[in-house]
Amino acid sequence: MIKIKSDREIELMKKAGKIVGDTHNYLKKYIKPGITTKELDKLANDFIIKNGASPSFKGYDGYPGSICTSINDEVVHGIPSNRKLKEGDIISIDIGACYMGYHGDSAWTYPVGKISKELEDLLKHTEESLFAGLSAIKEGARIGDIGYNVESVAKKYNLGVVKELVGHGVGTDVHEDPDVPNYGRKGTGPVLKKGMVIAVEPMLNLGSADVAILDDDWTIVTMDSSPSAHFEHTVVVTSDGYQILTER
């Protein structure tokens, strides 16, 4: 069931979203060669708690980290560990924060030091696809309009669209209805209504769209080992568009 949020709920979700955005901004300066993903996880965990929230992902279906840290060919759900970032890596950091029972959720992919032109373009174009998807959002539009816009950008740059993983509603649960795929046809899917809160999150691969899950039962990687990027914002549908709740 798709839930319409009240003004009070949206205000709480703005607070949760701000904490998520602030956590991204806080972590950014630490994303350098030599730091471990476990160190980034602790920094994020402590920052979220200090700001009066709790990490949404910690313990979610048994997930062990406070954030997801996915490097290079890892698409999503990479578990923080003692792995050190290296010059030329890219890392997707997915952060969720729960404030007074309501969640915010946003992922961003960062360069580690200097990266190749090919990776720079992957990040740039995946971010472009996110904002293309968001541009379709307004009351009366449909979920398929979002996916169509995301997929159009991916096709333009010959990037693989991961179809097994989708965006989603956000509220008192970090994952709610509806699903928000990164592909689709215009004019199809559930109708967007004012007060709906959704996370739009393109995951695009430099190679094939095919993915697999590792033995840890969490980390999803590209089948051909090609790099993958992930960009996500939580937004609320308004009468004439949308408002980003996880602004950075």
Secondary structure, 3 states (H helix, E strand, C coil): CCCCCCHHHHHHHHHHHHHHHHHHHHHHCCCCCCCEHHHHHHHHHHHHHHCCCEECCCCHHHCCCCCEEEECCEEECCCCCCCECCCCCEEEEEEEEEECCEEEEEEEEEECCCCCHHHHHHHHHHHHHHHHHHCCCCCCCEHHHHHHHHHHHHHHCCCEECCCCCEEECCCCCCEEEEECCCCCCCCCCECCCCCEEEECCEEECCCCCEEECCCCCCEEECCCCCEEECCEEEEEECCEEEECCCC
